[in-house]
Amino acid sequence: YAERSIVGSGVYSTIEACKGNHERARCLGQGMGRATAGILVISRNIPILHEIAVASDSLGDCIAGEPGKAVEHWKQYVENSVIGSCGAALNASIRSNEAEASRLLVNCGKTLLKAGMEGVVLTATVVTAGAAAPAGLFVAASSTAVASSATTTASSICSAALDGKLNEMTVGDIIGTSLAAAASGAAAGVLAVK
C-alpha cells in the first residue's frame, strides 16, 4: 500500500524523510505521483482533474490531425463541468441571457454533485484497500470489491437521476456497473497488498 498510494506513500515518504532516508522518501514520493496520475483518468468530473483530462483529450485529437474533435471536447466541457459551466453561466448573465445562465448553472450543479460522488467512490476504494491490506490478499480484494461496487453503483444511479435518465436504466445496467466496479475494486485490493 505504501509503495503506490496517495495517502500511504505520502505519509510514509514524510516519515522516511524525517528519519533522513531521503532516497527511500524520493521513491515513495514517486509512488504517490503514480497513484495520483492514475486517478486523473478516473475522475473526469472533479474540478482541475476535469480540465487536465479535457486538455489531454483535446491535445490528442490535435496531434491526430482532428481539430474538429478537439473543439468538441471543449464544447462538452462548457456544457458539463464545474468550472466551465459556471464561467459560461457568468458570461451569459453578463450578456443578459438569464435563461442560458440558469441552464448552465443547473449543469454546473449536476456536475458538482457527480464530482462529490466520484470523490466518495475513490476515497472508499483507496481507504478500504489500505486498511484491509495488512489482513492479506483475500480480505483486501473482497472488502475493496464490496466498497467499490456499492459506492460506484449508488453513484451511477444518482448520476442517472441527475441527468433525468433513471427510467432508462435497466437491471442489467445496474448489475454490470456493480460487477465492473467490484472487479476494479478487487484489483485495487490486490495491488494494495503487493
N, CA and C atoms as a LAMMPS dump frame, in Angstrom:
ITEM: TIMESTEP
0
ITEM: NUMBER OF ATOMS
582
ITEM: BOX BOUNDS ff ff ff
-5.0000000000000000e+02 5.0000000000000000e+02
-5.0000000000000000e+02 5.0000000000000000e+02
-5.0000000000000000e+02 5.0000000000000000e+02
ITEM: ATOMS id mol type element x y z
1 1 1 N 0.834 -1.201 0
2 1 2 C 0 0 0
3 1 3 C 0.867 1.249 0
4 2 1 N 1.915 1.24 0.787
5 2 2 C 2.757 2.433 0.908
6 2 3 C 3.579 2.701 -0.345
7 3 1 N 3.733 1.689 -1.189
8 3 2 C 4.561 1.872 -2.379
9 3 3 C 3.868 2.671 -3.479
10 4 1 N 2.529 2.591 -3.532
11 4 2 C 1.827 3.272 -4.617
12 4 3 C 0.413 3.659 -4.191
13 5 1 N 0.325 4.645 -3.346
14 5 2 C -0.972 5.186 -2.956
15 5 3 C -0.78 6.648 -2.601
16 6 1 N -1.845 7.404 -2.71
17 6 2 C -1.719 8.829 -2.431
18 6 3 C -1.444 9.058 -0.956
19 7 1 N -2.276 8.497 -0.108
20 7 2 C -2.128 8.717 1.326
21 7 3 C -0.947 7.931 1.887
22 8 1 N -0.926 6.618 1.619
23 8 2 C 0.123 5.763 2.184
24 8 3 C 1.517 6.188 1.786
25 9 1 N 1.732 6.412 0.494
26 9 2 C 3.057 6.816 0.021
27 9 3 C 3.442 8.19 0.538
28 10 1 N 2.467 9.097 0.581
29 10 2 C 2.752 10.451 1.062
30 10 3 C 3.16 10.469 2.524
31 11 1 N 2.41 9.747 3.35
32 11 2 C 2.721 9.702 4.793
33 11 3 C 4.045 8.992 5.027
34 12 1 N 4.207 7.842 4.384
35 12 2 C 5.431 7.06 4.583
36 12 3 C 6.652 7.812 4.058
37 13 1 N 6.496 8.526 2.949
38 13 2 C 7.582 9.323 2.396
39 13 3 C 8.018 10.406 3.386
40 14 1 N 7.047 11.044 4.01
41 14 2 C 7.345 12.076 5.01
42 14 3 C 8.09 11.487 6.2
43 15 1 N 7.651 10.327 6.652
44 15 2 C 8.312 9.658 7.787
45 15 3 C 9.759 9.328 7.432
46 16 1 N 9.964 8.767 6.248
47 16 2 C 11.318 8.405 5.828
48 16 3 C 12.207 9.645 5.672
49 17 1 N 11.651 10.731 5.16
50 17 2 C 12.43 11.972 5.03
51 17 3 C 12.835 12.5 6.4
52 18 1 N 11.918 12.417 7.366
53 18 2 C 12.235 12.867 8.728
54 18 3 C 13.324 12.014 9.365
55 19 1 N 13.386 10.751 8.99
56 19 2 C 14.419 9.841 9.502
57 19 3 C 15.757 10.057 8.8
58 20 1 N 15.741 10.847 7.712
59 20 2 C 16.968 11.086 6.964
60 20 3 C 17.156 10.122 5.8
61 21 1 N 16.191 9.262 5.539
62 21 2 C 16.256 8.308 4.428
63 21 3 C 15.697 8.965 3.162
64 22 1 N 16.449 9.901 2.631
65 22 2 C 15.953 10.724 1.532
66 22 3 C 15.741 9.948 0.237
67 23 1 N 16.57 8.965 -0.039
68 23 2 C 16.394 8.172 -1.255
69 23 3 C 15.096 7.358 -1.181
70 24 1 N 14.861 6.749 -0.03
71 24 2 C 13.618 5.988 0.164
72 24 3 C 12.408 6.928 0.095
73 25 1 N 12.518 8.108 0.68
74 25 2 C 11.439 9.095 0.643
75 25 3 C 11.142 9.503 -0.796
76 26 1 N 12.193 9.67 -1.595
77 26 2 C 12.014 10.038 -3.002
78 26 3 C 11.275 8.942 -3.76
79 27 1 N 11.656 7.678 -3.528
80 27 2 C 10.984 6.55 -4.198
81 27 3 C 9.506 6.481 -3.806
82 28 1 N 9.232 6.68 -2.528
83 28 2 C 7.839 6.662 -2.065
84 28 3 C 7.058 7.833 -2.646
85 29 1 N 7.716 8.978 -2.765
86 29 2 C 7.076 10.139 -3.387
87 29 3 C 6.72 9.869 -4.839
88 30 1 N 7.576 9.124 -5.54
89 30 2 C 7.267 8.747 -6.917
90 30 3 C 6.042 7.836 -6.956
91 31 1 N 5.933 6.943 -5.988
92 31 2 C 4.754 6.076 -5.9
93 31 3 C 3.493 6.884 -5.7
94 32 1 N 3.585 7.93 -4.884
95 32 2 C 2.443 8.815 -4.674
96 32 3 C 2.076 9.516 -5.983
97 33 1 N 3.075 9.934 -6.74
98 33 2 C 2.829 10.574 -8.029
99 33 3 C 2.156 9.639 -9.014
100 34 1 N 2.596 8.382 -9.05
101 34 2 C 1.969 7.407 -9.956
102 34 3 C 0.511 7.176 -9.569
103 35 1 N 0.256 7.055 -8.273
104 35 2 C -1.12 6.85 -7.808
105 35 3 C -1.986 8.059 -8.156
106 36 1 N -1.434 9.25 -8.007
107 36 2 C -2.167 10.469 -8.328
108 36 3 C -2.491 10.518 -9.822
109 37 1 N -1.524 10.187 -10.654
110 37 2 C -1.751 10.195 -12.102
111 37 3 C -2.818 9.184 -12.491
112 38 1 N -2.87 8.057 -11.795
113 38 2 C -3.892 7.05 -12.072
114 38 3 C -5.285 7.573 -11.804
115 39 1 N -5.441 8.424 -10.838
116 39 2 C -6.749 8.974 -10.506
117 39 3 C -7.209 9.959 -11.574
118 40 1 N -6.281 10.608 -12.264
119 40 2 C -6.664 11.585 -13.282
120 40 3 C -7.547 10.974 -14.357
121 41 1 N -7.275 9.734 -14.697
122 41 2 C -8.052 9.069 -15.726
123 41 3 C -9.459 8.765 -15.215
124 42 1 N -9.577 8.44 -13.946
125 42 2 C -10.84 8.033 -13.353
126 42 3 C -11.746 9.224 -13.088
127 43 1 N -11.21 10.321 -12.658
128 43 2 C -12.001 11.433 -12.119
129 43 3 C -12.226 12.543 -13.125
130 44 1 N -13.202 12.38 -13.973
131 44 2 C -13.447 13.381 -15.009
132 44 3 C -14.391 14.484 -14.576
133 45 1 N -15.038 14.382 -13.448
134 45 2 C -15.946 15.439 -13.007
135 45 3 C -15.337 16.323 -11.928
136 46 1 N -14.25 15.896 -11.335
137 46 2 C -13.639 16.649 -10.247
138 46 3 C -12.88 17.835 -10.835
139 47 1 N -13.177 19.061 -10.355
140 47 2 C -12.501 20.247 -10.902
141 47 3 C -10.976 20.103 -10.88
142 48 1 N -10.344 20.725 -11.79
143 48 2 C -8.919 20.707 -12.083
144 48 3 C -8.566 19.395 -12.793
145 49 1 N -8.951 18.249 -12.23
146 49 2 C -8.695 16.98 -12.91
147 49 3 C -9.487 16.924 -14.221
148 50 1 N -10.69 17.484 -14.2
149 50 2 C -11.51 17.528 -15.41
150 50 3 C -10.815 18.375 -16.479
151 51 1 N -10.293 19.506 -16.078
152 51 2 C -9.619 20.389 -17.032
153 51 3 C -8.397 19.707 -17.634
154 52 1 N -7.642 19.009 -16.805
155 52 2 C -6.455 18.3 -17.297
156 52 3 C -6.867 17.207 -18.284
157 53 1 N -7.93 16.473 -17.956
158 53 2 C -8.393 15.395 -18.831
159 53 3 C -8.88 15.947 -20.175
160 54 1 N -9.632 17.05 -20.147
161 54 2 C -10.142 17.637 -21.392
162 54 3 C -8.979 18.177 -22.227
163 55 1 N -8.032 18.842 -21.591
164 55 2 C -6.875 19.353 -22.325
165 55 3 C -6.093 18.211 -22.963
166 56 1 N -5.94 17.119 -22.229
167 56 2 C -5.229 15.953 -22.747
168 56 3 C -5.975 15.341 -23.932
169 57 1 N -7.293 15.171 -23.791
170 57 2 C -8.097 14.62 -24.891
171 57 3 C -8.024 15.526 -26.12
172 58 1 N -8.138 16.827 -25.897
173 58 2 C -8.106 17.79 -26.988
174 58 3 C -6.748 17.778 -27.692
175 59 1 N -5.685 17.752 -26.916
176 59 2 C -4.341 17.713 -27.488
177 59 3 C -4.152 16.44 -28.31
178 60 1 N -4.646 15.335 -27.784
179 60 2 C -4.538 14.073 -28.524
180 60 3 C -5.219 14.152 -29.885
181 61 1 N -6.399 14.768 -29.921
182 61 2 C -7.097 14.915 -31.201
183 61 3 C -6.362 15.873 -32.134
184 62 1 N -5.775 16.915 -31.595
185 62 2 C -4.986 17.844 -32.428
186 62 3 C -3.779 17.132 -33.024
187 63 1 N -3.094 16.351 -32.197
188 63 2 C -1.925 15.608 -32.68
189 63 3 C -2.346 14.607 -33.748
190 64 1 N -3.527 14.018 -33.562
191 64 2 C -4.045 13.049 -34.535
192 64 3 C -4.568 13.726 -35.802
193 65 1 N -4.519 15.073 -35.851
194 65 2 C -4.97 15.796 -37.036
195 65 3 C -6.474 15.942 -37.125
196 66 1 N -7.159 15.91 -35.973
197 66 2 C -8.611 16.053 -35.951
198 66 3 C -9.013 17.223 -35.059
199 67 1 N -8.747 18.459 -35.508
200 67 2 C -9.054 19.624 -34.677
201 67 3 C -10.547 19.789 -34.387
202 68 1 N -11.41 19.299 -35.262
203 68 2 C -12.854 19.382 -35.023
204 68 3 C -13.254 18.597 -33.78
205 69 1 N -12.667 17.42 -33.604
206 69 2 C -12.934 16.622 -32.397
207 69 3 C -12.381 17.327 -31.164
208 70 1 N -11.243 17.99 -31.329
209 70 2 C -10.641 18.718 -30.206
210 70 3 C -11.587 19.819 -29.73
211 71 1 N -12.205 20.515 -30.655
212 71 2 C -13.153 21.58 -30.311
213 71 3 C -14.369 20.998 -29.588
214 72 1 N -14.827 19.822 -30.024
215 72 2 C -15.994 19.187 -29.395
216 72 3 C -15.744 18.883 -27.92
217 73 1 N -14.514 18.513 -27.571
218 73 2 C -14.195 18.272 -26.151
219 73 3 C -14.454 19.535 -25.327
220 74 1 N -14.066 20.677 -25.876
221 74 2 C -14.239 21.934 -25.142
222 74 3 C -15.695 22.374 -25.1
223 75 1 N -16.441 22.078 -26.158
224 75 2 C -17.872 22.394 -26.135
225 75 3 C -18.573 21.577 -25.049
226 76 1 N -18.242 20.3 -24.959
227 76 2 C -18.813 19.449 -23.911
228 76 3 C -18.363 19.919 -22.534
229 77 1 N -17.134 20.383 -22.453
230 77 2 C -16.595 20.892 -21.192
231 77 3 C -17.425 22.074 -20.691
232 78 1 N -17.741 23.01 -21.592
233 78 2 C -18.533 24.175 -21.2
234 78 3 C -19.922 23.749 -20.744
235 79 1 N -20.47 22.742 -21.365
236 79 2 C -21.819 22.274 -21.018
237 79 3 C -21.864 21.476 -19.715
238 80 1 N -20.801 20.754 -19.406
239 80 2 C -20.864 19.783 -18.309
240 80 3 C -19.621 19.779 -17.433
241 81 1 N -19.311 20.9 -16.845
242 81 2 C -18.184 20.934 -15.913
243 81 3 C -18.474 21.959 -14.825
244 82 1 N -17.788 21.804 -13.728
245 82 2 C -17.997 22.744 -12.63
246 82 3 C -17.482 24.125 -13.022
247 83 1 N -16.24 24.205 -13.416
248 83 2 C -15.621 25.496 -13.721
249 83 3 C -16.118 26.045 -15.063
250 84 1 N -16.147 25.206 -16.11
251 84 2 C -16.557 25.665 -17.439
252 84 3 C -18.001 26.132 -17.49
253 85 1 N -18.906 25.357 -16.904
254 85 2 C -20.328 25.733 -16.925
255 85 3 C -20.587 26.985 -16.093
256 86 1 N -19.905 27.085 -14.97
257 86 2 C -20.073 28.257 -14.105
258 86 3 C -19.55 29.513 -14.813
259 87 1 N -18.388 29.398 -15.449
260 87 2 C -17.828 30.537 -16.193
261 87 3 C -18.711 30.945 -17.358
262 88 1 N -19.242 29.953 -18.087
263 88 2 C -20.125 30.243 -19.21
264 88 3 C -21.434 30.861 -18.713
265 89 1 N -21.915 30.416 -17.535
266 89 2 C -23.137 30.993 -16.956
267 89 3 C -22.911 32.459 -16.599
268 90 1 N -21.746 32.761 -16.054
269 90 2 C -21.416 34.151 -15.729
270 90 3 C -21.38 34.996 -16.998
271 91 1 N -20.768 34.47 -18.037
272 91 2 C -20.707 35.172 -19.317
273 91 3 C -22.112 35.41 -19.871
274 92 1 N -22.981 34.395 -19.806
275 92 2 C -24.359 34.544 -20.3
276 92 3 C -25.12 35.581 -19.481
277 93 1 N -24.884 35.579 -18.184
278 93 2 C -25.557 36.558 -17.322
279 93 3 C -25.104 37.983 -17.642
280 94 1 N -23.829 38.163 -17.891
281 94 2 C -23.297 39.478 -18.258
282 94 3 C -23.927 39.942 -19.569
283 95 1 N -24.198 38.993 -20.478
284 95 2 C -24.828 39.329 -21.759
285 95 3 C -26.353 39.399 -21.636
286 96 1 N -26.867 39.35 -20.397
287 96 2 C -28.313 39.426 -20.106
288 96 3 C -29.114 38.268 -20.685
289 97 1 N -28.473 37.114 -20.817
290 97 2 C -29.161 35.904 -21.278
291 97 3 C -29.388 35.014 -20.054
292 98 1 N -30.398 35.407 -19.261
293 98 2 C -30.642 34.737 -17.981
294 98 3 C -31.088 33.285 -18.143
295 99 1 N -31.808 32.962 -19.203
296 99 2 C -32.247 31.579 -19.419
297 99 3 C -31.04 30.668 -19.64
298 100 1 N -30.094 31.134 -20.461
299 100 2 C -28.876 30.354 -20.721
300 100 3 C -28.033 30.262 -19.452
301 101 1 N -27.926 31.35 -18.715
302 101 2 C -27.157 31.346 -17.461
303 101 3 C -27.754 30.337 -16.477
304 102 1 N -29.056 30.319 -16.38
305 102 2 C -29.728 29.395 -15.471
306 102 3 C -29.496 27.945 -15.887
307 103 1 N -29.602 27.669 -17.179
308 103 2 C -29.381 26.307 -17.691
309 103 3 C -27.965 25.828 -17.386
310 104 1 N -26.987 26.703 -17.621
311 104 2 C -25.594 26.34 -17.375
312 104 3 C -25.307 26.163 -15.882
313 105 1 N -25.95 26.958 -15.037
314 105 2 C -25.766 26.783 -13.586
315 105 3 C -26.348 25.456 -13.101
316 106 1 N -27.445 25.024 -13.692
317 106 2 C -28.007 23.708 -13.359
318 106 3 C -27.005 22.619 -13.756
319 107 1 N -26.418 22.733 -14.96
320 107 2 C -25.399 21.768 -15.397
321 107 3 C -24.207 21.778 -14.457
322 108 1 N -23.798 22.965 -14.03
323 108 2 C -22.679 23.094 -13.093
324 108 3 C -23 22.355 -11.791
325 109 1 N -24.198 22.55 -11.279
326 109 2 C -24.603 21.899 -10.034
327 109 3 C -24.639 20.389 -10.163
328 110 1 N -25.16 19.884 -11.293
329 110 2 C -25.191 18.439 -11.522
330 110 3 C -23.779 17.867 -11.533
331 111 1 N -22.882 18.557 -12.236
332 111 2 C -21.506 18.082 -12.324
333 111 3 C -20.817 18.139 -10.964
334 112 1 N -21.123 19.153 -10.18
335 112 2 C -20.557 19.263 -8.839
336 112 3 C -21.006 18.085 -7.97
337 113 1 N -22.272 17.713 -8.068
338 113 2 C -22.766 16.554 -7.316
339 113 3 C -22.085 15.27 -7.785
340 114 1 N -21.921 15.134 -9.102
341 114 2 C -21.236 13.951 -9.631
342 114 3 C -19.786 13.909 -9.152
343 115 1 N -19.129 15.066 -9.123
344 115 2 C -17.742 15.126 -8.633
345 115 3 C -17.678 14.671 -7.177
346 116 1 N -18.635 15.108 -6.373
347 116 2 C -18.68 14.674 -4.981
348 116 3 C -18.862 13.181 -4.864
349 117 1 N -19.72 12.622 -5.698
350 117 2 C -19.936 11.17 -5.678
351 117 3 C -18.674 10.43 -6.107
352 118 1 N -17.988 10.939 -7.131
353 118 2 C -16.736 10.311 -7.561
354 118 3 C -15.704 10.358 -6.442
355 119 1 N -15.662 11.469 -5.736
356 119 2 C -14.74 11.583 -4.608
357 119 3 C -15.026 10.554 -3.537
358 120 1 N -16.306 10.308 -3.267
359 120 2 C -16.678 9.289 -2.276
360 120 3 C -16.248 7.906 -2.752
361 121 1 N -16.484 7.595 -4.03
362 121 2 C -16.105 6.295 -4.58
363 121 3 C -14.594 6.097 -4.466
364 122 1 N -13.83 7.1 -4.897
365 122 2 C -12.366 6.981 -4.843
366 122 3 C -11.861 6.848 -3.42
367 123 1 N -12.406 7.652 -2.539
368 123 2 C -11.977 7.602 -1.138
369 123 3 C -12.303 6.256 -0.524
370 124 1 N -13.513 5.761 -0.757
371 124 2 C -13.904 4.466 -0.194
372 124 3 C -12.999 3.349 -0.701
373 125 1 N -12.68 3.377 -1.988
374 125 2 C -11.836 2.335 -2.565
375 125 3 C -10.419 2.405 -2.012
376 126 1 N -9.839 3.602 -1.99
377 126 2 C -8.46 3.759 -1.518
378 126 3 C -8.34 3.436 -0.032
379 127 1 N -9.249 3.967 0.765
380 127 2 C -9.181 3.742 2.211
381 127 3 C -9.417 2.276 2.541
382 128 1 N -10.387 1.647 1.885
383 128 2 C -10.657 0.235 2.161
384 128 3 C -9.467 -0.625 1.761
385 129 1 N -8.894 -0.354 0.602
386 129 2 C -7.729 -1.132 0.161
387 129 3 C -6.573 -0.98 1.143
388 130 1 N -6.324 0.232 1.566
389 130 2 C -5.221 0.474 2.504
390 130 3 C -5.467 -0.141 3.862
391 131 1 N -6.685 -0.037 4.345
392 131 2 C -6.998 -0.577 5.667
393 131 3 C -6.993 -2.096 5.67
394 132 1 N -7.416 -2.7 4.564
395 132 2 C -7.529 -4.158 4.518
396 132 3 C -6.236 -4.846 4.1
397 133 1 N -5.294 -4.119 3.52
398 133 2 C -4.063 -4.727 3.013
399 133 3 C -3.321 -5.562 4.053
400 134 1 N -3.167 -5.082 5.292
401 134 2 C -2.431 -5.895 6.266
402 134 3 C -3.114 -7.232 6.592
403 135 1 N -4.406 -7.354 6.336
404 135 2 C -5.14 -8.586 6.647
405 135 3 C -4.919 -9.666 5.588
406 136 1 N -4.292 -9.321 4.5
407 136 2 C -3.99 -10.312 3.471
408 136 3 C -4.749 -10.083 2.185
409 137 1 N -4.343 -10.863 1.196
410 137 2 C -4.848 -10.707 -0.165
411 137 3 C -6.359 -10.897 -0.268
412 138 1 N -6.892 -11.972 0.277
413 138 2 C -8.323 -12.253 0.146
414 138 3 C -9.169 -11.173 0.805
415 139 1 N -8.809 -10.785 2.015
416 139 2 C -9.578 -9.77 2.74
417 139 3 C -9.513 -8.437 2.011
418 140 1 N -8.321 -8.056 1.565
419 140 2 C -8.171 -6.779 0.86
420 140 3 C -8.967 -6.773 -0.436
421 141 1 N -8.854 -7.851 -1.213
422 141 2 C -9.552 -7.904 -2.502
423 141 3 C -11.067 -7.923 -2.311
424 142 1 N -11.546 -8.739 -1.382
425 142 2 C -13.004 -8.852 -1.231
426 142 3 C -13.614 -7.601 -0.595
427 143 1 N -12.973 -7.05 0.412
428 143 2 C -13.556 -5.864 1.05
429 143 3 C -13.512 -4.65 0.131
430 144 1 N -12.452 -4.505 -0.64
431 144 2 C -12.366 -3.388 -1.577
432 144 3 C -13.356 -3.583 -2.726
433 145 1 N -13.577 -4.825 -3.138
434 145 2 C -14.573 -5.106 -4.179
435 145 3 C -15.959 -4.679 -3.715
436 146 1 N -16.304 -5.007 -2.474
437 146 2 C -17.618 -4.649 -1.943
438 146 3 C -17.758 -3.127 -1.835
439 147 1 N -16.746 -2.458 -1.282
440 147 2 C -16.811 -1 -1.122
441 147 3 C -16.924 -0.305 -2.47
442 148 1 N -16.115 -0.73 -3.426
443 148 2 C -16.132 -0.11 -4.749
444 148 3 C -17.458 -0.372 -5.453
445 149 1 N -17.942 -1.592 -5.36
446 149 2 C -19.205 -1.95 -6.007
447 149 3 C -20.367 -1.137 -5.448
448 150 1 N -20.457 -1.065 -4.141
449 150 2 C -21.58 -0.357 -3.506
450 150 3 C -21.553 1.132 -3.825
451 151 1 N -20.396 1.757 -3.685
452 151 2 C -20.332 3.204 -3.901
453 151 3 C -20.476 3.558 -5.378
454 152 1 N -19.892 2.759 -6.265
455 152 2 C -19.999 3.045 -7.698
456 152 3 C -21.432 2.858 -8.193
457 153 1 N -22.091 1.8 -7.73
458 153 2 C -23.469 1.557 -8.137
459 153 3 C -24.378 2.693 -7.666
460 154 1 N -24.225 3.089 -6.423
461 154 2 C -25.023 4.209 -5.905
462 154 3 C -24.74 5.481 -6.689
463 155 1 N -23.463 5.716 -7
464 155 2 C -23.074 6.905 -7.755
465 155 3 C -23.688 6.901 -9.157
466 156 1 N -23.682 5.751 -9.83
467 156 2 C -24.231 5.708 -11.192
468 156 3 C -25.745 5.897 -11.189
469 157 1 N -26.429 5.376 -10.18
470 157 2 C -27.876 5.582 -10.077
471 157 3 C -28.178 7.058 -9.826
472 158 1 N -27.415 7.684 -8.941
473 158 2 C -27.605 9.117 -8.666
474 158 3 C -27.302 9.961 -9.902
475 159 1 N -26.248 9.614 -10.639
476 159 2 C -25.909 10.35 -11.861
477 159 3 C -27.024 10.248 -12.889
478 160 1 N -27.574 9.041 -13.039
479 160 2 C -28.685 8.857 -13.986
480 160 3 C -29.888 9.698 -13.562
481 161 1 N -30.143 9.743 -12.268
482 161 2 C -31.258 10.557 -11.766
483 161 3 C -31.012 12.039 -12.048
484 162 1 N -29.775 12.503 -11.833
485 162 2 C -29.444 13.908 -12.1
486 162 3 C -29.612 14.266 -13.572
487 163 1 N -29.294 13.304 -14.44
488 163 2 C -29.397 13.551 -15.881
489 163 3 C -30.8 13.286 -16.418
490 164 1 N -31.733 12.906 -15.541
491 164 2 C -33.096 12.61 -15.981
492 164 3 C -33.202 11.318 -16.77
493 165 1 N -32.275 10.394 -16.56
494 165 2 C -32.243 9.147 -17.323
495 165 3 C -32.44 7.917 -16.441
496 166 1 N -32.966 8.12 -15.252
497 166 2 C -33.145 6.998 -14.331
498 166 3 C -34.089 5.947 -14.912
499 167 1 N -35.125 6.403 -15.609
500 167 2 C -36.077 5.447 -16.187
501 167 3 C -35.481 4.652 -17.348
502 168 1 N -34.323 5.1 -17.867
503 168 2 C -33.653 4.378 -18.947
504 168 3 C -32.727 3.284 -18.435
505 169 1 N -32.41 3.312 -17.136
506 169 2 C -31.526 2.294 -16.561
507 169 3 C -32.257 0.965 -16.456
508 170 1 N -31.53 -0.09 -16.794
509 170 2 C -32.101 -1.43 -16.667
510 170 3 C -31.412 -2.158 -15.52
511 171 1 N -31.985 -3.276 -15.135
512 171 2 C -31.354 -4.105 -14.108
513 171 3 C -29.976 -4.555 -14.598
514 172 1 N -29.885 -4.825 -15.89
515 172 2 C -28.596 -5.221 -16.474
516 172 3 C -27.546 -4.131 -16.341
517 173 1 N -27.955 -2.877 -16.531
518 173 2 C -27.027 -1.754 -16.365
519 173 3 C -26.497 -1.712 -14.937
520 174 1 N -27.404 -1.868 -13.998
521 174 2 C -27.02 -1.795 -12.581
522 174 3 C -26.11 -2.963 -12.205
523 175 1 N -26.466 -4.158 -12.638
524 175 2 C -25.639 -5.332 -12.337
525 175 3 C -24.272 -5.2 -13.016
526 176 1 N -24.265 -4.767 -14.271
527 176 2 C -22.996 -4.595 -14.985
528 176 3 C -22.085 -3.583 -14.313
529 177 1 N -22.661 -2.46 -13.907
530 177 2 C -21.88 -1.441 -13.199
531 177 3 C -21.324 -2 -11.902
532 178 1 N -22.169 -2.71 -11.181
533 178 2 C -21.765 -3.273 -9.9
534 178 3 C -20.633 -4.29 -10.066
535 179 1 N -20.75 -5.167 -11.062
536 179 2 C -19.72 -6.191 -11.285
537 179 3 C -18.406 -5.574 -11.764
538 180 1 N -18.495 -4.602 -12.658
539 180 2 C -17.27 -3.938 -13.14
540 180 3 C -16.561 -3.22 -11.997
541 181 1 N -17.347 -2.552 -11.146
542 181 2 C -16.75 -1.847 -10.011
543 181 3 C -16.155 -2.834 -9.019
544 182 1 N -16.819 -3.966 -8.823
545 182 2 C -16.284 -4.986 -7.912
546 182 3 C -14.956 -5.52 -8.435
547 183 1 N -14.871 -5.735 -9.745
548 183 2 C -13.629 -6.24 -10.332
549 183 3 C -12.497 -5.229 -10.169
550 184 1 N -12.78 -3.962 -10.448
551 184 2 C -11.724 -2.95 -10.306
552 184 3 C -11.378 -2.746 -8.832
553 185 1 N -12.369 -2.837 -7.952
554 185 2 C -12.095 -2.732 -6.52
555 185 3 C -11.234 -3.883 -6.022
556 186 1 N -11.541 -5.093 -6.504
557 186 2 C -10.728 -6.259 -6.113
558 186 3 C -9.291 -6.086 -6.603
559 187 1 N -9.142 -5.568 -7.819
560 187 2 C -7.8 -5.313 -8.347
561 187 3 C -7.062 -4.298 -7.482
562 188 1 N -7.759 -3.27 -7.056
563 188 2 C -7.141 -2.262 -6.167
564 188 3 C -6.715 -2.904 -4.85
565 189 1 N -7.536 -3.802 -4.326
566 189 2 C -7.182 -4.504 -3.098
567 189 3 C -5.955 -5.373 -3.258
568 190 1 N -5.875 -6.071 -4.398
569 190 2 C -4.707 -6.923 -4.673
570 190 3 C -3.455 -6.061 -4.788
571 191 1 N -3.562 -4.948 -5.516
572 191 2 C -2.406 -4.05 -5.672
573 191 3 C -1.965 -3.457 -4.339
574 192 1 N -2.928 -3.21 -3.452
575 192 2 C -2.583 -2.645 -2.141
576 192 3 C -1.757 -3.618 -1.328
577 193 1 N -2.022 -4.918 -1.487
578 193 2 C -1.276 -5.929 -0.741
579 193 3 C 0.123 -6.089 -1.309
580 194 1 N 0.221 -6 -2.629
581 194 2 C 1.534 -6.218 -3.29
582 194 3 C 2.319 -5 -3.196
